[in-house]
Amino acid sequence: MELSQGPRVRFSPFYRSSQKAGIQVASIYNKMVLPVATDNPTEDYEALTQRVALWDVGAQRQVQIYGPGALKLATYVSARDLSNLKIGVAKYAPLCDYEGRLINDPVVLRVDEETIWFSIADSDVLLWIRAIAGERGDQVEVCEPEM
């Protein structure tokens, strides 16, 4: 079976190298192909527990909020008070829905005065934050930067 690249499924910059290294099993994570295992599970386990295992983390995506209201919006969507987050500092900042159920548990980084990155697990946080920003009328841009 072969997967085609497109807007719904992307390959990380390291995918071809993972194939050359023997990856045979992959999954979809954050709309990206995530290499998971070779055809030798015993070898994979031994590398992980006794030697070194290299992982393609290209599927660990960022959601960026940019603009003068970035920090205010980040604080609004997070269950953690981020209002005093300093530039260059990252914090664990769970995102919950209106009933307190966990949507995602990212690490948030304040890149500069007007830029916040959420390093997300697998979910559509980009769409969720865009919707909230739009409803609130926030003057920000919400995107997924190419990293």
C-alpha positions in Angstrom: 0.0 0.0 0.0 1.2 3.5 -0.8 0.0 6.8 0.7 -0.1 9.9 -1.4 0.9 13.3 -0.1 -1.7 16.1 0.0 -3.4 18.5 2.4 -5.0 15.8 4.5 -1.8 13.7 4.9 1.7 15.0 4.9 5.1 13.5 5.3 7.7 14.9 7.6 11.1 16.0 6.2 12.5 12.8 7.8 10.1 10.3 6.4 12.2 9.1 3.5 15.2 8.7 5.9 13.0 6.6 8.2 12.1 4.4 5.3 15.8 3.9 4.4 16.4 3.0 8.0 13.9 0.2 7.8 10.6 1.6 9.0 7.8 -0.7 7.9 4.9 0.5 10.0 3.4 4.0 10.2 0.4 5.8 11.7 -1.3 9.1 11.0 -0.7 11.7 13.8 -1.5 15.4 13.4 -2.3 14.7 9.8 1.2 13.5 9.2 2.6 10.1 8.5 4.4 9.0 11.7 6.9 6.1 11.3 6.3 3.7 14.2 8.3 0.5 13.8 10.5 -1.7 11.6 9.6 -5.2 10.5 11.6 -6.5 13.5 9.8 -5.7 16.8 12.5 -7.4 18.9 15.2 -5.2 17.4 13.0 -2.1 17.9 12.5 -3.0 21.6 16.2 -3.7 22.2 17.2 -0.4 20.6 14.7 1.4 22.8 15.7 -0.3 26.1 19.4 -1.0 25.6 20.9 1.3 22.9 19.5 4.3 21.1 16.2 4.7 19.3 15.7 7.6 16.9 12.2 9.0 16.4 10.8 11.2 13.7 9.1 14.0 15.7 8.1 15.9 12.6 4.4 15.1 13.5 4.7 17.2 16.7 3.1 20.3 15.2 3.0 23.9 16.4 -0.1 26.1 16.4 1.0 29.7 16.3 -0.9 32.7 17.5 0.5 36.0 16.2 -0.5 39.5 16.9 -0.9 42.1 19.7 -3.6 40.0 21.4 -1.7 36.6 21.2 -0.9 36.3 24.9 -4.4 37.4 25.9 -5.9 34.7 23.6 -3.5 32.0 24.7 -4.4 32.8 28.4 -8.1 32.6 27.5 -7.9 29.2 25.8 -5.7 27.6 28.4 -6.6 26.2 31.8 -3.4 27.8 33.0 -2.9 31.5 33.6 -0.3 32.5 31.0 -0.7 36.3 31.4 2.8 36.7 32.8 4.5 34.2 30.5 8.0 35.6 29.6 9.6 35.5 26.2 11.7 32.3 25.8 9.8 30.5 28.5 7.7 27.4 27.9 5.0 26.0 30.2 2.6 23.1 30.3 -0.8 24.5 29.5 -3.8 22.2 29.2 -6.7 23.2 26.9 -10.2 22.3 28.1 -13.6 22.6 26.5 -16.4 24.5 28.2 -17.2 21.6 30.5 -13.6 21.2 31.6 -12.8 18.1 29.5 -9.2 17.9 28.2 -8.9 18.8 24.5 -5.1 18.8 24.3 -2.2 19.1 26.7 0.4 21.2 24.9 3.5 23.0 25.9 3.2 26.7 25.2 6.2 28.9 24.3 6.3 32.6 24.1 8.5 33.2 21.1 8.5 37.0 21.2 6.2 39.9 22.2 3.5 38.9 19.7 4.1 35.2 19.0 2.9 32.2 21.0 3.4 28.6 20.0 1.4 25.7 21.2 3.3 22.4 20.7 0.3 20.1 20.4 -0.5 16.4 20.6 -2.9 14.9 18.0 -6.0 17.1 17.6 -7.5 20.0 15.7 -6.3 22.7 18.1 -5.7 25.0 15.1 -9.3 25.0 14.1 -10.5 25.3 17.7 -8.3 28.4 18.5 -9.2 30.0 15.1 -12.9 29.6 15.9 -12.5 31.1 19.4 -10.3 34.0 18.1 -12.9 34.7 15.4 -15.9 34.7 17.8 -14.0 37.0 20.2 -12.9 39.3 17.4 -9.3 39.0 18.4 -6.8 40.8 16.1 -4.5 37.8 15.7 -3.4 35.3 13.1 -3.7 31.6 13.9 -1.7 29.3 11.7 0.5 26.3 11.7 4.1 27.4 10.9 6.3 25.2 8.9 9.0 24.0 11.3 
